[in-house]
Amino acid sequence: MKNQRLMFGTLTAGMCLAVAGSAMAQDVTVNGVNIRNDFGEFSPTYDIGNTFDQSGLDANYVSGVTEFDMFVARTSVITTGNEDDSWFGTRGATLPGNIDFDLGATFTVTQLALWSFVNNDENCFDEFEVYVSDNVAFSSATFAGSFVFVNSASVNPRPSQVFDLTDISGRYVRLRLMRQNTNLVGIGEIVFGAVPAPSSVVLLGLAGLVLARRRRQA
């Protein structure tokens, strides 16, 4: 009877870990709700919300569900659309400046994808840094990488540009724009590739597995 209980505990823990590992094998696509924007908006038409509402994309995703790599590889901006699907800040904004997003829950943030806006040859988003934080004030933010967004105006349709971040757990992501080629900041769409934080079920499964092994050794 004792051996059966030990076997059941070990099997349960192993199943928990297997399910968790399968669920977190691939990054999911996550959109963030903007909570801070140092650049303002050129006009109400070019709202910062355009960067995460999927407007202008030729495919859609379900945040927290759609697999990231496959989605960003096959999704482009609709070049026959209009710039109303994009965001532009006020002219002459001071650099560096931040654009902060709330992912709505804690994730291990691993990647970032950006799409250019449509019908414009200017590069309004150039050199930037990424930070991930577990608090909205970014008082404990961790640097996730420095990157350069390349103008893709000559490409039709315009694909995403994907940036591989240092894997960091947090709920808030900051894009800190360091340099731009024009006096107008702008971008089409932004999504994050992320892995959900481990659940308490996984932790309990680990604890059960360790306990079962200790009892077996005793």
C-alpha positions as MATLAB code, in Angstrom:
seq = 'MKNQRLMFGTLTAGMCLAVAGSAMAQDVTVNGVNIRNDFGEFSPTYDIGNTFDQSGLDANYVSGVTEFDMFVARTSVITTGNEDDSWFGTRGATLPGNIDFDLGATFTVTQLALWSFVNNDENCFDEFEVYVSDNVAFSSATFAGSFVFVNSASVNPRPSQVFDLTDISGRYVRLRLMRQNTNLVGIGEIVFGAVPAPSSVVLLGLAGLVLARRRRQA';
ca = [
       0.000    0.000    0.000;
       2.852    2.313    0.904;
       4.599    1.661   -2.387;
       1.355    2.335   -4.256;
       0.975    5.709   -2.572;
       4.558    6.609   -3.401;
       4.088    5.532   -7.003;
       0.880    7.581   -7.284;
       2.580   10.656   -5.872;
       5.482   10.329   -8.241;
       3.197    9.741  -11.234;
       1.026   12.753  -10.341;
       4.040   15.031  -10.022;
       5.464   13.758  -13.287;
       2.181   14.364  -15.107;
       2.031   17.921  -13.773;
       5.537   18.619  -15.011;
       4.885   17.024  -18.402;
       1.740   19.064  -18.955;
       3.475   22.257  -17.892;
       6.471   21.570  -20.099;
       4.238   20.936  -23.103;
       2.222   24.092  -22.485;
       5.351   26.247  -22.270;
       7.252   24.693  -25.164;
       6.343   27.525  -27.533;
       6.109   31.264  -27.074;
       2.630   32.740  -27.283;
       1.757   36.082  -28.825;
       0.938   38.700  -26.196;
      -0.229   42.252  -26.710;
       0.323   44.921  -24.080;
      -1.952   47.768  -23.044;
      -0.062   51.060  -23.102;
       0.265   52.713  -19.704;
       2.799   55.461  -20.440;
       3.959   57.251  -23.560;
       6.522   60.068  -23.412;
       5.932   61.109  -27.014;
       2.223   61.934  -26.954;
       0.151   61.683  -30.140;
       0.377   63.618  -33.355;
      -3.423   63.725  -33.421;
      -6.320   61.652  -32.025;
      -6.344   59.700  -35.294;
      -2.843   58.359  -34.663;
      -3.580   57.017  -31.200;
      -1.030   54.888  -29.323;
      -3.746   52.223  -29.159;
      -3.116   51.540  -32.836;
       0.102   49.760  -31.831;
      -1.727   46.910  -30.094;
      -5.235   46.755  -31.614;
      -4.139   44.633  -34.643;
      -5.307   47.325  -37.072;
      -3.407   47.223  -40.341;
      -2.290   43.604  -40.023;
      -3.346   41.045  -42.632;
      -3.964   38.389  -39.951;
      -5.174   38.354  -36.360;
      -4.041   36.667  -33.169;
      -5.533   35.790  -29.786;
      -3.368   37.265  -27.047;
      -1.928   34.590  -24.790;
      -2.989   31.784  -27.144;
      -1.638   32.203  -30.698;
       1.832   30.725  -31.213;
       4.301   33.586  -31.687;
       6.881   32.382  -34.239;
       4.344   31.129  -36.750;
       2.174   34.233  -36.461;
       4.884   36.854  -36.923;
       6.502   34.898  -39.768;
       3.348   34.965  -41.911;
       1.857   38.333  -40.948;
       2.520   41.654  -42.684;
       1.086   45.134  -42.603;
      -1.536   45.859  -45.215;
       0.380   48.181  -47.511;
      -2.788   49.150  -49.344;
      -4.225   50.483  -46.082;
      -3.731   53.898  -44.556;
      -1.699   55.446  -41.756;
      -4.790   55.722  -39.544;
      -3.829   52.199  -38.431;
      -0.519   53.490  -37.027;
       0.689   55.609  -34.137;
       2.670   58.825  -34.454;
       3.950   60.967  -31.604;
       4.257   64.732  -31.572;
       6.975   66.288  -33.712;
      10.287   67.131  -32.117;
       9.813   64.896  -29.069;
      12.815   64.770  -26.743;
      14.968   61.641  -26.808;
      15.443   59.294  -25.121;
      11.794   58.590  -24.378;
       9.761   55.648  -23.119;
       6.751   53.673  -24.291;
       5.546   51.374  -21.500;
       3.193   48.412  -21.792;
       1.273   46.319  -19.273;
       0.976   42.677  -20.376;
      -1.849   42.075  -17.906;
      -0.071   39.167  -16.162;
       3.440   37.941  -15.435;
       5.239   36.303  -18.355;
       8.769   35.345  -19.252;
       9.233   37.819  -22.101;
      11.493   36.373  -24.803;
      10.837   38.197  -28.080;
       9.464   41.379  -29.585;
       7.967   41.951  -33.041;
       7.431   45.347  -34.668;
       5.633   46.232  -37.881;
       6.238   49.442  -39.766;
       3.390   51.800  -40.581;
       1.968   51.948  -44.102;
       2.357   54.371  -47.020;
       5.344   56.249  -45.659;
       9.027   56.049  -46.554;
      10.338   57.621  -43.372;
      11.843   55.566  -40.566;
      10.191   56.882  -37.406;
      11.421   54.177  -35.060;
      15.133   53.527  -35.072;
      17.518   52.575  -32.227;
      15.817   51.397  -29.035;
      16.319   49.485  -25.791;
      13.967   47.070  -24.041;
      13.439   46.683  -20.285;
      11.196   44.263  -18.369;
       9.884   44.934  -14.873;
       7.692   43.299  -12.242;
       6.323   46.681  -11.121;
       4.672   49.556  -12.918;
       7.236   52.115  -11.724;
      10.069   50.164  -13.402;
      12.102   50.612  -10.218;
      13.511   47.096  -10.612;
      13.613   46.961  -14.403;
      16.005   44.537  -16.107;
      17.724   45.359  -19.397;
      16.617   42.930  -22.126;
      18.592   44.208  -25.109;
      19.470   47.040  -27.503;
      18.268   46.939  -31.122;
      17.852   48.860  -34.372;
      14.595   48.852  -36.327;
      15.300   48.989  -40.073;
      13.111   50.896  -42.496;
      11.221   48.376  -44.616;
       9.478   50.817  -46.940;
      10.952   49.155  -50.033;
       9.468   45.765  -49.078;
       5.941   44.953  -50.145;
       4.139   43.670  -48.200;
       6.031   44.767  -45.116;
       6.800   41.890  -42.747;
       7.463   42.019  -39.035;
      10.906   42.574  -37.613;
      11.575   40.192  -34.716;
      14.051   40.899  -31.935;
      15.344   38.219  -29.580;
      15.310   39.503  -25.996;
      17.122   38.285  -22.929;
      14.505   36.062  -21.269;
      13.156   38.008  -18.278;
      10.085   37.467  -16.119;
       7.806   40.448  -15.580;
       4.488   42.069  -16.308;
       5.642   45.418  -17.695;
       7.759   46.108  -20.781;
       9.463   49.389  -21.658;
      10.598   50.363  -25.150;
      13.105   53.184  -24.724;
      13.693   54.982  -28.017;
      17.265   56.254  -28.149;
      17.591   57.546  -31.708;
      15.406   58.184  -34.751;
      15.986   59.366  -38.313;
      13.191   61.941  -38.383;
      11.590   64.371  -35.939;
       8.452   62.224  -35.821;
       8.157   59.016  -33.793;
       5.887   56.315  -35.205;
       5.215   52.588  -35.497;
       2.496   50.301  -36.833;
       2.033   47.312  -34.518;
       3.833   45.789  -31.511;
       3.521   42.281  -30.023;
       5.556   40.310  -27.527;
       6.604   36.669  -27.554;
       6.278   35.275  -24.056;
       5.911   32.194  -21.876;
       3.332   32.212  -19.043;
       4.771   32.176  -15.535;
       4.897   28.737  -13.846;
       1.683   27.959  -11.978;
       1.374   26.802   -8.429;
       0.391   23.389   -9.793;
       3.854   22.956  -11.260;
       5.482   23.954   -7.979;
       3.339   21.490   -6.090;
       4.248   18.803   -8.588;
       7.949   19.446   -8.015;
       7.481   19.297   -4.258;
       5.565   16.028   -4.511;
       8.239   14.477   -6.706;
      11.029   15.418   -4.279;
       9.047   14.151   -1.288;
       8.297   10.829   -2.985;
      11.965   10.295   -3.807;
      13.020   11.056   -0.238;
      10.509    8.575    1.174;
      11.627    5.902   -1.271;
      15.260    6.402   -0.260;
      14.312    6.155    3.426;
];
